[in-house]
Amino acid sequence: SSRHRTVPLALLGDHLPHASARSPHEIAEHRETSRMLRDAVNALSPRQREVIVCRYLLDLSEQDTAQVLRIPEGTVKSRLSRGLRALEQELGAGTTVRGSAEQEPSGA
């Protein structure tokens, strides 16, 4: 829905590309959003956090995440789903974490 604010997980980093082109207000807002997202990720269970970090911060596929963590791919999917749901709850109503609205793979 267009009323939802989408927060990309990439905002966890403090690097600001083209920071000189941003206003002080935009920079402060970006840093606050990054802080809130970092706090929300840190509030996840270790198991949820590790799949979120692998999948969205390291940009690993679900299959690669499963291999790295030595867990079944289905476990990766369930932890991602629960972790993204927990992030949305932690960040508040009206916030959608990018990645949580992805389509379910067919036949899985």
Phi, psi and omega in degrees: 000148184288348179279348182276140174269130180259129179246110178289139180295341179297343180291356179296333179283151179269356181290139181238099177296139179057037183301329181293339180273356182260151177283159176304323179297316180296320179296315180297318180296318178298315181295321178293318178297318178299317180297314180298318181291318176300315179298319180294318179295319179295336180280348179291161173295154179305322181293319178291318181300316183295323178286324177297315180296313180298313187287315189255329179270323177268353177060037176276150174290168176298321180295315179294322177299316179299318180293315181298317183273353180058048177227158178297150179300324177298325177293321176301312182298316182291321179292324175298313181300312181292321180294316179295321177297318179295321177297316179299319178294318181294322183278346174107163180298146178084004179251130175244126177274124183303129182114337183280346181255016180295149179289147176289139177294141181282142178077012180252000000 
